[in-house]
């Protein structure tokens, strides 16, 4: 039985992990070449895969970006509510002052 080439093994591994056939073939073929001749398409596919992996990781763990945005939103809400309370308290104090006079 003939042994599979490294290119074929990489292709099979990529396909097994759920990558589309065309993308897997492009990456596997590019891996056989030297890194100087790597086509732009392969670089794009690999960068897309990295971005996708990062996004998946962020979704699973809650992600630093979401947490930071939520903290900012909460801080703004607290600030807004405090301003409302302050305005209402000033208005009430003014009304009480008018009633006394």
C-alpha positions in Angstrom: 0.0 0.0 0.0 1.4 3.4 -1.0 2.0 5.9 1.8 0.1 9.2 1.6 2.1 12.3 1.0 2.3 15.1 3.6 0.1 17.1 1.3 -2.6 14.5 1.2 -2.4 14.0 5.0 -2.8 17.7 5.6 -5.7 17.8 3.1 -7.4 14.9 4.9 -6.9 16.5 8.3 -8.3 19.8 7.2 -11.3 18.1 5.6 -11.9 16.1 8.7 -11.9 19.2 10.8 -14.7 20.7 8.7 -12.9 22.9 6.2 -14.3 23.2 2.7 -12.7 21.1 0.0 -11.4 24.1 -2.0 -9.8 25.8 0.9 -8.3 22.6 2.2 -6.9 21.8 -1.2 -5.4 25.3 -1.6 -3.7 25.2 1.8 -2.4 21.6 1.3 -1.0 22.5 -2.2 0.6 25.7 -0.8 2.2 23.7 2.1 4.1 21.7 -0.5 5.7 24.9 -1.9 8.3 27.1 -0.2 7.1 29.9 2.0 8.4 32.6 -0.4 6.0 31.4 -3.1 2.9 31.2 -0.9 -0.1 32.5 -2.8 -2.1 35.4 -1.5 -5.2 33.1 -1.4 -3.5 30.8 1.1 -2.5 33.7 3.3 -6.0 35.0 3.2 -7.6 31.7 4.1 -5.2 31.1 7.0 -5.8 34.6 8.3 -9.6 34.0 8.0 -9.2 30.8 9.9 -7.2 32.5 12.7 -9.8 35.2 13.0 -12.6 32.6 13.1 -10.8 30.6 15.8 -10.4 33.8 17.8 -14.0 34.7 17.5 -15.1 31.2 18.5 -12.9 31.4 21.5 -14.3 34.8 22.5 -17.9 33.5 22.2 -17.2 30.5 24.4 -15.3 32.4 27.1 -17.3 35.6 27.0 -14.4 37.4 25.5 -12.5 40.4 26.8 -14.2 42.8 24.3 -17.8 41.9 25.4 -16.9 42.2 29.1 -15.3 45.6 28.6 -18.2 46.9 26.6 -20.6 45.6 29.3 -18.7 47.3 32.0 -18.7 50.6 30.2 -22.4 50.3 29.6 -23.1 49.6 33.2 -21.0 52.5 34.3 -22.8 54.9 32.0 -26.2 53.6 33.2 -25.2 54.2 36.9 -24.0 57.7 36.0 -27.2 58.5 34.1 -29.4 57.2 37.0 -27.4 59.2 39.5 -27.9 62.3 37.4 -31.7 61.6 37.3 -31.8 61.2 41.1 -29.8 64.4 41.6 -32.0 66.4 39.3 -35.2 65.1 41.1 -33.7 65.9 44.5 -32.9 69.4 43.5 -36.4 69.9 42.1 -37.9 68.6 45.3 -35.7 70.8 47.4 -36.7 73.8 45.4 -40.4 72.9 45.7 -40.1 72.5 49.5 -38.3 75.8 49.8 -41.2 77.5 47.9 -43.8 75.9 50.2 -42.0 77.1 53.4 -41.7 80.7 52.1 
